[in-house]
Amino acid sequence: MKKLLITTLTLMSVLPITLLGDDDIVREIDLKSIDVRTRSIVEVPEASISHEVLRVSFSSSGIYSVTVSDSLGSPVYISSLPADGMEYSYDLSGIGEGTFTLTLEGPSGEYEGVFCIQ
């Protein structure tokens, strides 16, 4: 009886979290500079993923290429980012689930970060 009670309480505590899902969770993507082309201090772009929507902002100036590659390194999404401090959203619903690498490349260098879509 004691095991049944503990199992029931454990399931009851986990069930609401499972039913809610993670649609509202915003995960930050830690972008690192790979190839910085300037010797001055450069701001790093900010990126986050919420479900299948990628959000990127960068206060630098210029046009940056946005590439999302799968775990094998094959590009699955390519777009551009007009770096102007605004936040831009990219719908990644067509790329499926897994671990992906976000690469931003432009006038001030190349930045890379890893994220997952479940």
C-alpha positions as CSV (number, residue, x, y, z in Angstrom):
1,M,0.0,0.0,0.0
2,K,2.9,2.3,0.8
3,K,4.5,1.8,-2.6
4,L,1.2,2.4,-4.4
5,L,0.7,5.7,-2.5
6,I,4.2,6.9,-3.3
7,T,3.9,5.9,-6.9
8,T,0.5,7.7,-7.2
9,L,1.8,10.9,-5.5
10,T,4.9,10.9,-7.8
11,L,2.7,10.5,-10.9
12,M,0.4,13.2,-9.7
13,S,3.3,15.6,-9.2
14,V,4.8,15.0,-12.7
15,L,1.5,14.8,-14.7
16,P,0.6,18.5,-14.7
17,I,4.1,19.4,-16.0
18,T,3.8,16.7,-18.7
19,L,0.4,18.0,-19.8
20,L,1.5,21.6,-20.0
21,G,4.3,20.8,-22.4
22,D,7.2,23.1,-23.1
23,D,5.5,25.4,-25.7
24,D,6.0,28.5,-23.5
25,I,9.6,27.8,-22.5
26,V,12.1,30.2,-24.0
27,R,15.6,28.8,-24.1
28,E,18.5,31.2,-24.7
29,I,21.1,30.1,-27.3
30,D,24.6,30.9,-26.1
31,L,26.4,32.4,-29.1
32,K,30.2,32.4,-29.2
33,S,32.4,34.3,-31.6
34,I,34.2,32.0,-34.0
35,D,36.0,34.5,-36.3
36,V,35.9,38.1,-35.1
37,R,37.2,40.5,-37.8
38,T,37.7,43.5,-35.6
39,R,40.0,44.2,-32.6
40,S,37.5,46.4,-30.8
41,I,34.9,45.2,-28.3
42,V,32.1,43.6,-30.3
43,E,28.6,42.9,-28.9
44,V,27.5,39.3,-29.4
45,P,24.2,38.6,-31.0
46,E,21.3,37.4,-28.8
47,A,19.3,34.4,-29.8
48,S,16.6,32.3,-28.2
49,I,14.3,29.4,-29.3
50,S,10.7,29.0,-28.1
51,H,9.2,25.8,-29.5
52,E,10.0,26.1,-33.2
53,V,10.4,29.9,-33.4
54,L,14.0,31.2,-33.5
55,R,14.4,34.9,-32.3
56,V,17.7,36.7,-33.1
57,S,18.7,40.3,-32.5
58,F,22.1,42.0,-33.0
59,S,22.9,45.7,-32.4
60,S,25.8,45.7,-34.9
61,S,25.2,47.0,-38.4
62,G,25.2,45.2,-41.7
63,I,23.6,42.2,-43.2
64,Y,24.3,38.8,-41.6
65,S,23.6,35.3,-43.0
66,V,21.6,33.1,-40.6
67,T,22.3,29.4,-41.1
68,V,20.8,26.5,-39.1
69,S,22.5,23.2,-39.6
70,D,21.5,19.7,-38.4
71,S,23.7,17.5,-36.2
72,L,25.6,16.3,-39.4
73,G,26.5,19.8,-40.4
74,S,24.0,20.0,-43.3
75,P,22.2,23.4,-43.7
76,V,18.5,23.0,-43.1
77,Y,17.5,26.7,-43.0
78,I,19.2,29.7,-44.5
79,S,18.1,33.4,-44.2
80,S,19.4,36.8,-43.5
81,L,19.5,39.2,-40.6
82,P,19.6,42.9,-41.1
83,A,21.5,43.7,-37.9
84,D,19.9,46.9,-36.5
85,G,19.0,46.1,-32.9
86,M,15.6,44.8,-33.8
87,E,14.5,41.3,-32.9
88,Y,13.7,39.1,-35.9
89,S,11.8,35.8,-35.8
90,Y,12.3,32.8,-38.0
91,D,9.8,29.9,-38.2
92,L,11.7,26.6,-38.0
93,S,8.7,24.3,-38.0
94,G,9.8,22.6,-41.2
95,I,13.2,21.3,-39.9
96,G,12.0,18.7,-37.5
97,E,13.4,17.7,-34.1
98,G,17.0,17.3,-32.9
99,T,20.1,19.2,-32.1
100,F,21.0,22.1,-34.4
101,T,23.8,24.7,-34.8
102,L,22.9,28.4,-35.4
103,T,25.6,30.3,-37.3
104,L,25.5,34.1,-37.9
105,E,28.1,35.5,-40.3
106,G,28.6,39.0,-41.4
107,P,30.8,42.2,-41.3
108,S,32.0,41.8,-37.7
109,G,32.7,38.0,-37.8
110,E,31.1,34.7,-37.3
111,Y,29.0,33.5,-34.3
112,E,27.8,30.0,-33.5
113,G,25.5,28.4,-30.9
114,V,23.8,25.1,-30.4
115,F,20.1,24.5,-29.6
116,C,17.6,21.6,-29.5
117,I,14.0,21.3,-30.8
118,Q,11.9,18.6,-29.2
